[in-house]
Amino acid sequence: MANGTGFLSTLQSTLASAFGVQSEKKRKRDFSQGRPAHFIIAGMIGTLVFILILMLVVKLVLSQSG
């Protein structure tokens, strides 16, 4: 993992790119050395977390409204 292409590095890159703050250097590294399966899994985890947070916020708002 010293070269920065491990799964945790992939999660960090996926999160940074989701917010639009991924550097060009890291993007090039990800495309040249990254493993596609890691990016697929990281994307699925990110999507699941996003949906769960959204559901939590909706439940909170609905409970406060009535």
C-alpha positions in Angstrom: 0.0 0.0 0.0 3.0 2.2 0.0 2.3 3.3 -3.6 -1.1 4.7 -2.5 -3.3 2.3 -4.5 -4.7 0.2 -1.6 -8.4 0.0 -0.8 -8.3 2.8 1.8 -6.6 5.1 -0.7 -9.3 4.1 -3.2 -12.0 5.1 -0.8 -10.3 8.5 -0.3 -10.0 9.0 -4.0 -13.6 8.1 -4.6 -14.8 10.5 -1.9 -12.6 13.3 -3.2 -13.8 12.8 -6.8 -17.4 12.7 -5.6 -16.9 16.2 -4.2 -15.0 17.3 -7.2 -11.7 18.0 -5.4 -9.6 15.1 -6.8 -6.2 16.2 -8.0 -5.1 15.5 -11.6 -2.0 13.7 -10.3 -4.1 11.3 -8.2 -6.7 10.8 -10.9 -3.9 9.7 -13.3 -2.5 7.4 -10.6 -5.9 5.9 -10.0 -6.4 5.2 -13.7 -3.0 3.7 -14.3 -2.5 1.7 -11.1 -5.9 1.4 -9.4 -7.9 -1.8 -9.4 -11.4 -1.5 -11.0 -12.9 -3.8 -8.3 -11.8 -1.4 -5.6 -13.5 1.5 -7.3 -16.7 -0.4 -7.9 -16.8 -1.5 -4.2 -16.0 2.0 -3.0 -18.7 3.5 -5.2 -21.2 1.1 -3.9 -20.3 1.8 -0.3 -20.4 5.6 -1.0 -23.9 5.2 -2.6 -25.2 3.1 0.3 -23.9 5.6 2.9 -25.4 8.5 1.0 -28.8 6.8 0.8 -28.7 5.9 4.5 -27.9 9.5 5.5 -30.6 10.8 3.2 -33.1 8.4 4.8 -32.0 9.5 8.3 -32.5 13.2 7.4 -35.9 12.5 5.9 -37.0 10.6 9.0 -35.7 13.3 11.3 -37.5 16.1 9.3 -40.8 14.1 9.2 -40.6 13.4 13.0 -40.1 17.1 13.7 -43.0 18.1 11.5 -45.8 16.1 13.1 
